[in-house]
Amino acid sequence: MNLWEWLLVLAAVALVLARWLPPRPRRPVTVGAVAVVAVSGAVLGVLGMRWQMVPVLAGAAVALPFALAPLLRQRTRRAPWWLALPGSVTGLALIAAGAGAAWALPTPVFPEPTGRFAVGTSVLELTDPARPETATAAPEDRRTVVAQFWYPARQSPAGSRRAPYLGRTEHESRVVSGALAEYAGLPGMLLDGLPRARTHAVYDAAAAGDGERFPVVLFSPGLGGVRAQNTAWAEELASHGYVVVGLDHPYDSAAVVLSDGRTVRTEVSATGEAVEDERRAAAWTAVRAADLSFVRARLEGVDGGAVAVPLAGRLDTGRVAVAGHSIGGGAALQAARQDPGFAAVIDLDGYPHDPAPQPFRQPVLALTQAIGPDTDPDYLPALTRVLGLSSATSYRLTVPGAAHLTFTDAPLYLPPVPSLVGSPDRTEGLRITAAASLVFLDSTLRHHADGPGSTGGPADPATALSAYGTLVVHPGSGA
């Protein structure tokens, strides 16, 4: 909660308790509490009040007559305790409900990146003229993806406006957060804190350094997910000298706002029938893998200045990793198998849906949730089979206490329910995900961790990775 919300909650509690105070402190406490409730409520009304504060205001309203009554009479009399007690209990219950909801569903506060670079961000819309859009009936439609870049930037002037979460504008953020809630079957108000959040990146900030070329990591989100769902991870990697490119996959991502103002909603859905759902997942994965390869091929144009982003001459297009969460992780594995231009793979708890897996050459880091009785029994065997097809050394790291959403930004804004976001606290899972990714990327893209922004990790990452969970090393089919 922000300062004004805390003031509102504390003043509302003081207003409830004022009825029970002795006469001497009762008057100043009541007057002060009423004043703070009024001022903080007015400020929040101007700034944009979250729905969680409405019960707090209701609790203060319930308590107000009992607190004011003695002040408005010549004698200092209070309402009978048997009448005031239910009102006080009701007021405190409303205040507790509002404060509890604000704690469980906060506006996300992103961890400060730990690297030596500031972070810039920029958004591109890219259309593949050679690939029809299979999700529409119009033959002239071509596949379009929206790519957001997070990159090492120069320090922006004090007071520079930080980028909103989930969109280029607050309107786009509201559209996307509403679509995410709808996709998850939740009331939109439960995620109303997302459009209020600010990240650490600055839009179109100047790139850092004196001409260094930075390795690139392409990222595909989960099913129905959006390009910004791993913003904390992307900013941390960018602060250590990587360019992270998150993709929106139209007709798959919950909502994609295009530059012409159109919003493309998701069309993915499951049937509940295992064979049909796997067929659909394989088709969605293939489209995503093609999107990833298309964007990788377009990086040469971005580096050459063909598009208006502040990264001309700064991308090391010979060192590109592909990453993804959930089905995006499966797409990353498939993209690497199909496209030798990728140098490494990070799979964040993604099931492989490649219907015809073949040997591939790239090393893989696969982070998985804690495995329990509710985990799909086919998950680990399928993942192990694919990792065994790589000719390079790969790593499967199981993070204790992690759930499927631990590897996203979700712990920052969803209730801390272990089955939902894992048992680590709101930032520990994010820290582990980013730290393990940096160890792996430094050893594969930078080779001996000697590039700009390096974390100084070991050339052999096994020792460092094992500190974050249970590690299984796959030596590679060619080892």
PLY file of the C-alpha trace (Angstrom):
ply
format ascii 1.0
element vertex 479
property float x
property float y
property float z
element edge 478
property int vertex1
property int vertex2
end_header
0.00 0.00 0.00
1.12 3.55 -0.61
1.46 6.27 2.03
-2.06 7.67 1.58
-3.61 4.22 1.82
-1.72 3.53 5.05
-2.88 6.87 6.46
-6.48 6.06 5.53
-6.35 2.64 7.19
-4.70 3.91 10.38
-7.06 6.87 10.68
-10.09 4.64 10.12
-8.91 2.31 12.91
-8.36 5.31 15.21
-11.89 6.48 14.44
-13.33 3.11 15.46
-11.32 3.05 18.68
-12.09 6.67 19.61
-15.48 5.66 21.04
-13.72 3.50 23.65
-11.18 6.08 24.81
-11.47 8.13 28.04
-12.98 11.62 27.62
-9.72 13.58 27.56
-7.99 11.86 24.57
-11.27 11.07 22.83
-11.82 14.51 21.33
-8.33 15.08 19.77
-8.18 11.49 18.48
-11.62 11.79 16.89
-10.95 15.18 15.32
-7.54 14.07 14.04
-8.87 10.77 12.67
-11.75 12.48 10.85
-9.35 15.00 9.33
-6.90 12.34 8.14
-9.69 10.16 6.71
-11.08 13.14 4.83
-7.73 14.31 3.46
-6.38 10.88 2.53
-9.70 9.89 0.98
-9.75 13.08 -1.08
-6.14 12.60 -2.24
-6.80 8.98 -3.21
-9.92 10.10 -5.04
-7.81 12.45 -7.14
-4.97 9.98 -7.68
-7.34 7.11 -8.40
-8.67 5.08 -5.49
-8.23 1.33 -5.55
-11.36 -0.69 -4.82
-9.67 -2.17 -1.72
-9.98 1.19 0.02
-13.77 1.32 -0.38
-14.38 -1.09 2.56
-11.95 0.97 4.64
-14.00 4.10 3.97
-17.18 2.15 4.75
-15.68 1.05 8.09
-14.84 4.65 8.92
-18.39 5.70 8.01
-19.85 3.05 10.34
-17.67 4.29 13.21
-18.25 7.99 12.57
-21.60 8.42 14.41
-20.33 6.65 17.53
-17.16 8.73 17.57
-18.83 12.08 16.89
-21.89 11.73 19.10
-20.13 12.65 22.39
-18.49 15.68 20.74
-21.82 17.08 19.58
-23.54 17.01 23.00
-23.04 19.31 25.96
-22.26 16.39 28.12
-19.59 13.96 27.11
-21.76 10.94 26.66
-21.12 7.89 24.61
-23.55 5.51 22.95
-24.27 2.48 25.14
-21.59 -0.14 24.84
-24.11 -2.76 23.71
-25.00 -0.53 20.77
-21.47 0.67 20.00
-19.80 -2.74 20.16
-21.48 -4.23 17.05
-20.74 -1.02 15.17
-17.09 -1.09 16.20
-16.75 -4.76 15.27
-18.37 -4.12 11.89
-16.14 -1.13 11.25
-12.97 -3.01 12.14
-14.06 -5.97 10.00
-14.57 -3.73 6.98
-11.23 -2.00 7.50
-9.45 -5.35 7.93
-11.10 -6.71 4.78
-9.98 -3.73 2.73
-6.43 -3.73 4.12
-6.18 -7.50 3.67
-7.31 -7.26 0.06
-4.79 -4.49 -0.57
-2.04 -6.70 0.88
-3.11 -9.80 -1.06
-3.57 -7.95 -4.38
-1.03 -5.13 -4.32
0.10 -2.78 -7.03
3.34 -4.49 -8.09
6.59 -2.90 -6.97
9.42 -4.14 -9.16
12.76 -5.06 -7.57
15.57 -2.62 -8.26
17.84 -4.14 -10.94
21.22 -5.07 -9.49
23.43 -4.61 -12.56
25.56 -1.60 -13.39
23.39 -0.43 -16.28
20.16 1.54 -16.19
17.36 0.04 -18.28
15.69 1.40 -21.38
12.72 -0.05 -23.24
11.23 0.32 -26.70
8.42 -1.34 -28.65
8.36 -2.44 -32.29
5.60 -3.90 -34.43
7.03 -6.34 -36.97
5.20 -7.89 -39.92
6.41 -10.94 -41.84
5.43 -10.39 -45.50
6.18 -14.02 -46.32
3.89 -15.58 -43.72
0.08 -15.48 -43.87
-1.87 -14.97 -40.65
-3.49 -18.36 -40.15
-5.85 -17.12 -37.42
-7.88 -14.98 -39.83
-9.78 -15.70 -43.02
-8.45 -12.72 -44.98
-5.81 -13.98 -47.46
-4.00 -10.62 -47.44
-3.36 -10.71 -43.67
0.27 -11.28 -42.77
1.68 -12.42 -39.45
2.45 -9.47 -37.17
4.11 -9.60 -33.77
4.75 -6.88 -31.20
8.23 -6.94 -29.67
9.32 -5.04 -26.58
13.04 -4.47 -26.02
14.62 -4.04 -22.59
18.23 -2.98 -22.96
21.25 -1.53 -21.12
20.78 2.23 -21.08
22.52 5.37 -19.97
21.29 6.84 -16.71
18.27 9.01 -17.48
17.87 12.46 -15.91
16.31 12.57 -12.47
12.55 12.63 -12.68
12.36 10.80 -16.01
9.01 9.07 -16.39
9.26 5.32 -15.84
7.48 3.03 -18.26
4.07 1.74 -17.19
3.63 -1.99 -16.75
1.91 -3.99 -19.52
1.76 -1.26 -22.12
3.16 1.83 -23.78
0.40 3.91 -22.21
-1.86 3.61 -19.20
-4.77 2.94 -21.54
-2.96 0.02 -23.13
-2.04 -1.24 -19.65
-5.70 -1.17 -18.61
-6.78 -3.02 -21.75
-4.15 -5.71 -21.25
-4.73 -6.14 -17.49
-8.46 -6.47 -18.11
-7.83 -9.08 -20.79
-5.50 -11.03 -18.49
-8.17 -11.07 -15.78
-10.80 -12.20 -18.28
-8.53 -14.93 -19.62
-7.97 -16.21 -16.08
-11.69 -16.04 -15.31
-11.24 -13.32 -12.68
-13.11 -10.06 -12.10
-11.15 -7.28 -13.73
-10.96 -5.30 -10.47
-8.70 -7.96 -8.94
-5.89 -6.88 -11.28
-6.64 -3.16 -11.25
-3.29 -2.48 -9.58
-1.34 -3.51 -12.70
-2.01 -0.37 -14.79
-0.91 1.75 -11.81
2.52 0.09 -11.62
5.68 1.67 -12.91
8.75 -0.29 -13.96
12.39 0.79 -13.75
12.79 1.21 -17.51
12.57 4.49 -19.42
11.07 4.49 -22.90
13.56 5.05 -25.73
16.43 5.93 -23.39
19.86 6.16 -25.02
21.73 2.84 -25.08
24.58 2.48 -22.61
28.27 2.13 -23.23
30.67 3.24 -25.91
29.69 1.02 -28.80
29.64 -2.36 -27.05
27.44 -4.96 -28.67
25.11 -6.72 -26.27
23.92 -10.35 -26.49
20.20 -10.80 -27.09
17.56 -12.97 -25.40
14.22 -13.48 -27.18
11.30 -14.33 -24.88
7.93 -15.99 -25.50
5.31 -15.75 -22.70
2.93 -18.41 -21.42
-0.34 -19.40 -23.07
-2.52 -16.30 -23.08
0.41 -14.41 -21.55
1.81 -11.11 -22.75
5.22 -9.75 -23.68
5.65 -7.92 -20.35
4.74 -10.81 -18.04
8.43 -11.24 -17.08
9.38 -7.59 -16.78
11.32 -8.02 -13.51
13.43 -10.78 -15.12
13.94 -8.74 -18.30
15.03 -5.61 -16.41
17.47 -7.58 -14.29
19.08 -9.18 -17.36
19.22 -5.82 -19.14
20.95 -4.22 -16.17
23.68 -6.85 -16.57
24.29 -6.15 -20.24
21.72 -8.20 -22.17
19.02 -7.06 -24.57
15.78 -8.90 -23.80
13.03 -8.97 -26.43
9.59 -10.06 -25.23
6.98 -11.00 -27.84
3.23 -10.64 -28.01
1.77 -13.43 -30.16
-1.51 -12.10 -31.63
-4.56 -14.37 -31.28
-2.67 -16.19 -28.51
-1.64 -13.46 -26.04
-4.59 -12.27 -23.92
-4.65 -8.94 -25.73
-2.32 -7.30 -28.23
-2.74 -3.56 -28.85
-1.49 -2.72 -32.34
-0.13 0.62 -33.50
-3.29 1.35 -35.51
-5.36 1.16 -32.31
-6.84 -2.29 -32.88
-6.85 -4.75 -30.01
-6.41 -8.41 -30.96
-7.90 -10.75 -28.35
-6.86 -14.32 -27.68
-8.54 -17.15 -29.56
-6.81 -20.02 -27.79
-8.98 -22.39 -25.83
-8.87 -25.92 -24.48
-11.47 -28.63 -24.96
-10.68 -30.85 -21.97
-9.96 -33.76 -24.34
-6.29 -34.72 -24.00
-5.53 -35.70 -27.60
-7.24 -32.66 -29.12
-5.68 -30.28 -26.60
-2.22 -31.64 -27.32
-2.84 -31.19 -31.05
-3.83 -27.58 -30.43
-0.84 -26.97 -28.16
1.50 -28.33 -30.81
-0.03 -25.98 -33.41
0.23 -22.94 -31.12
3.83 -23.88 -30.26
4.77 -24.12 -33.94
3.39 -20.62 -34.62
5.31 -19.22 -31.67
8.54 -20.94 -32.76
8.15 -19.37 -36.21
7.55 -15.96 -34.58
10.77 -16.32 -32.57
12.83 -17.24 -35.65
11.28 -14.37 -37.62
12.20 -11.82 -34.96
15.72 -13.24 -34.66
16.15 -12.76 -38.41
14.90 -9.18 -38.13
17.50 -8.31 -35.50
20.01 -7.59 -38.25
17.75 -4.83 -39.53
17.26 -3.43 -36.04
21.01 -3.40 -35.50
21.49 -1.76 -38.88
19.16 1.10 -37.98
16.31 0.08 -40.29
13.77 0.76 -37.53
13.52 3.61 -35.04
14.82 2.16 -31.79
17.96 3.32 -29.93
19.85 0.06 -30.58
21.49 0.58 -33.97
24.95 -0.96 -33.92
24.44 -2.32 -30.40
23.05 -5.83 -30.92
25.36 -8.81 -31.06
23.26 -10.82 -33.49
25.74 -13.68 -33.39
24.93 -14.29 -29.70
21.18 -14.77 -29.42
19.43 -16.99 -26.89
15.78 -18.00 -27.00
13.67 -18.27 -23.85
10.08 -18.74 -22.80
7.69 -19.53 -19.98
5.22 -22.45 -20.05
4.17 -23.03 -23.68
6.65 -20.27 -24.55
9.40 -22.48 -23.12
8.24 -25.31 -25.36
8.29 -22.89 -28.29
11.84 -21.84 -27.37
12.99 -25.47 -27.46
11.33 -26.02 -30.83
12.70 -22.76 -32.26
16.23 -23.77 -31.27
15.82 -27.17 -32.92
14.62 -25.53 -36.14
16.87 -22.48 -36.16
20.66 -22.91 -35.67
20.94 -19.12 -35.34
19.98 -19.45 -31.68
22.96 -20.10 -29.41
21.23 -21.18 -26.17
17.80 -21.91 -24.67
16.12 -21.03 -21.36
12.91 -22.96 -20.66
10.97 -21.60 -17.67
8.75 -24.51 -16.63
7.67 -25.24 -20.20
6.34 -28.55 -21.49
7.79 -29.56 -24.91
5.03 -29.83 -27.51
7.24 -30.48 -30.54
5.54 -33.43 -32.29
8.78 -34.50 -33.96
11.71 -33.65 -31.66
15.10 -34.06 -33.30
18.69 -33.61 -32.13
19.81 -30.01 -31.74
23.09 -28.35 -30.79
22.21 -25.61 -28.27
22.70 -25.91 -24.49
19.53 -25.59 -22.41
18.70 -24.32 -18.95
15.32 -25.69 -17.87
13.89 -24.30 -14.62
11.01 -26.32 -13.22
8.51 -25.92 -10.43
8.70 -28.20 -7.39
7.52 -31.63 -8.51
4.63 -33.07 -6.51
1.68 -35.44 -6.82
-0.32 -32.85 -8.80
2.40 -32.37 -11.43
1.66 -33.82 -14.86
3.43 -37.21 -14.72
4.45 -36.85 -18.37
6.20 -33.52 -17.82
9.64 -34.55 -16.57
9.97 -37.60 -18.89
9.10 -35.42 -21.91
11.47 -32.65 -20.85
14.26 -35.11 -20.07
13.84 -36.74 -23.47
14.21 -33.40 -25.26
17.18 -32.28 -23.16
18.87 -35.55 -24.02
18.67 -34.68 -27.72
20.99 -31.68 -27.31
24.60 -32.26 -28.28
25.64 -29.67 -25.68
25.62 -29.87 -21.88
22.22 -28.86 -20.53
20.80 -28.30 -17.05
17.48 -29.01 -15.37
17.07 -27.01 -12.18
14.10 -27.72 -9.89
13.50 -24.75 -7.59
12.21 -25.77 -4.12
8.80 -24.34 -3.28
8.31 -22.95 -6.78
4.96 -23.06 -8.59
4.31 -22.54 -12.28
3.87 -18.76 -11.89
6.94 -18.33 -9.68
8.95 -17.73 -12.86
6.86 -14.69 -13.88
5.95 -11.34 -12.33
2.81 -12.89 -10.78
4.20 -13.13 -7.21
4.38 -9.32 -7.19
0.62 -8.87 -7.54
-1.25 -12.11 -6.83
-2.11 -13.48 -3.36
0.87 -15.34 -1.83
-0.81 -18.76 -2.12
1.86 -21.48 -2.50
-0.13 -23.47 -5.06
-0.50 -20.32 -7.16
2.80 -18.47 -7.00
4.96 -20.76 -4.86
6.20 -20.61 -1.30
9.11 -18.14 -1.77
8.29 -14.56 -0.84
7.18 -12.02 -3.43
10.68 -11.37 -4.77
12.73 -14.50 -3.97
11.40 -16.49 -6.92
12.14 -13.59 -9.25
15.65 -13.31 -7.87
16.36 -17.01 -8.33
14.97 -17.04 -11.87
17.09 -14.07 -12.93
20.24 -15.20 -11.09
20.14 -18.70 -12.60
19.48 -17.23 -16.05
22.48 -14.91 -15.74
24.78 -17.73 -14.66
23.72 -19.76 -17.69
23.82 -16.87 -20.18
27.23 -15.69 -19.00
28.62 -19.17 -19.54
27.01 -19.77 -22.95
26.74 -16.40 -24.68
29.73 -14.73 -23.09
31.96 -17.75 -22.59
33.86 -17.41 -19.32
31.72 -14.43 -18.30
33.96 -11.75 -19.77
31.44 -9.56 -21.61
30.12 -6.10 -20.74
27.95 -6.20 -17.64
29.06 -9.75 -16.79
28.09 -11.11 -13.39
31.46 -12.81 -13.14
29.87 -16.25 -13.11
31.90 -19.41 -13.73
32.46 -20.83 -17.21
30.98 -24.11 -15.89
27.68 -23.04 -14.35
26.84 -26.32 -12.58
28.28 -25.29 -9.21
26.55 -21.91 -9.21
23.23 -23.31 -10.43
23.15 -26.00 -7.77
22.87 -23.27 -5.12
19.36 -22.47 -6.35
17.78 -25.92 -6.20
18.11 -29.52 -7.30
20.26 -29.69 -10.41
20.40 -32.48 -12.98
23.15 -32.14 -15.60
22.56 -33.61 -19.05
26.04 -34.06 -20.56
24.82 -33.87 -24.16
24.40 -36.51 -26.81
27.71 -35.54 -28.40
29.70 -35.52 -25.13
0 1
1 2
2 3
3 4
4 5
5 6
6 7
7 8
8 9
9 10
10 11
11 12
12 13
13 14
14 15
15 16
16 17
17 18
18 19
19 20
20 21
21 22
22 23
23 24
24 25
25 26
26 27
27 28
28 29
29 30
30 31
31 32
32 33
33 34
34 35
35 36
36 37
37 38
38 39
39 40
40 41
41 42
42 43
43 44
44 45
45 46
46 47
47 48
48 49
49 50
50 51
51 52
52 53
53 54
54 55
55 56
56 57
57 58
58 59
59 60
60 61
61 62
62 63
63 64
64 65
65 66
66 67
67 68
68 69
69 70
70 71
71 72
72 73
73 74
74 75
75 76
76 77
77 78
78 79
79 80
80 81
81 82
82 83
83 84
84 85
85 86
86 87
87 88
88 89
89 90
90 91
91 92
92 93
93 94
94 95
95 96
96 97
97 98
98 99
99 100
100 101
101 102
102 103
103 104
104 105
105 106
106 107
107 108
108 109
109 110
110 111
111 112
112 113
113 114
114 115
115 116
116 117
117 118
118 119
119 120
120 121
121 122
122 123
123 124
124 125
125 126
126 127
127 128
128 129
129 130
130 131
131 132
132 133
133 134
134 135
135 136
136 137
137 138
138 139
139 140
140 141
141 142
142 143
143 144
144 145
145 146
146 147
147 148
148 149
149 150
150 151
151 152
152 153
153 154
154 155
155 156
156 157
157 158
158 159
159 160
160 161
161 162
162 163
163 164
164 165
165 166
166 167
167 168
168 169
169 170
170 171
171 172
172 173
173 174
174 175
175 176
176 177
177 178
178 179
179 180
180 181
181 182
182 183
183 184
184 185
185 186
186 187
187 188
188 189
189 190
190 191
191 192
192 193
193 194
194 195
195 196
196 197
197 198
198 199
199 200
200 201
201 202
202 203
203 204
204 205
205 206
206 207
207 208
208 209
209 210
210 211
211 212
212 213
213 214
214 215
215 216
216 217
217 218
218 219
219 220
220 221
221 222
222 223
223 224
224 225
225 226
226 227
227 228
228 229
229 230
230 231
231 232
232 233
233 234
234 235
235 236
236 237
237 238
238 239
239 240
240 241
241 242
242 243
243 244
244 245
245 246
246 247
247 248
248 249
249 250
250 251
251 252
252 253
253 254
254 255
255 256
256 257
257 258
258 259
259 260
260 261
261 262
262 263
263 264
264 265
265 266
266 267
267 268
268 269
269 270
270 271
271 272
272 273
273 274
274 275
275 276
276 277
277 278
278 279
279 280
280 281
281 282
282 283
283 284
284 285
285 286
286 287
287 288
288 289
289 290
290 291
291 292
292 293
293 294
294 295
295 296
296 297
297 298
298 299
299 300
300 301
301 302
302 303
303 304
304 305
305 306
306 307
307 308
308 309
309 310
310 311
311 312
312 313
313 314
314 315
315 316
316 317
317 318
318 319
319 320
320 321
321 322
322 323
323 324
324 325
325 326
326 327
327 328
328 329
329 330
330 331
331 332
332 333
333 334
334 335
335 336
336 337
337 338
338 339
339 340
340 341
341 342
342 343
343 344
344 345
345 346
346 347
347 348
348 349
349 350
350 351
351 352
352 353
353 354
354 355
355 356
356 357
357 358
358 359
359 360
360 361
361 362
362 363
363 364
364 365
365 366
366 367
367 368
368 369
369 370
370 371
371 372
372 373
373 374
374 375
375 376
376 377
377 378
378 379
379 380
380 381
381 382
382 383
383 384
384 385
385 386
386 387
387 388
388 389
389 390
390 391
391 392
392 393
393 394
394 395
395 396
396 397
397 398
398 399
399 400
400 401
401 402
402 403
403 404
404 405
405 406
406 407
407 408
408 409
409 410
410 411
411 412
412 413
413 414
414 415
415 416
416 417
417 418
418 419
419 420
420 421
421 422
422 423
423 424
424 425
425 426
426 427
427 428
428 429
429 430
430 431
431 432
432 433
433 434
434 435
435 436
436 437
437 438
438 439
439 440
440 441
441 442
442 443
443 444
444 445
445 446
446 447
447 448
448 449
449 450
450 451
451 452
452 453
453 454
454 455
455 456
456 457
457 458
458 459
459 460
460 461
461 462
462 463
463 464
464 465
465 466
466 467
467 468
468 469
469 470
470 471
471 472
472 473
473 474
474 475
475 476
476 477
477 478
